[in-house]
């Protein structure tokens, strides 16, 4: 998200810090203190605002929930959301390591959490995709919309099946 946001709006953060730092070196050293306050107090607050602004949207499920992706070039991208893997491991008999930091209640007193609902499959039409970019770890699909307008697909998920199998 930052790699998309910083090239567009990063100058609005860097410019006031640079101006205060330059004024601190040229005119008054107290401006250096203002530059440091901007850097260590204001910028983290802006970053937390951006995080909550983007990650509390319904579209954030595209980035957070486990999913299976079907890509049909020039037609659509279908996202099929999967259930939580921890519950599947517990149901299949595999032991899931859990560590309790503060034993507030005994095992008998703890009520099991209800399973989280899995969203319905989502289809993104190719006309909703503005551009496709590549990073070192992901293929990024830039989507139309007002917030959280990208979809990250890891490169290892895009490899053909023959490339991932080992043949010794």
Protein Blocks (a to p, Z undefined) as FASTA:
>chain_A
ZZmmmmmmmmmmmmmmmmmmmmmmmmmmklmmmmmmmmmmmmmmmmmmmmmmmmmpfklm
mmmpgcdddddehibccddddddfklmmmmnopacddddfblfbcfklpccddddddddd
ddddfklpmbdcddfkbccdddedjbhpaccddfklmpcfklmpccZZ
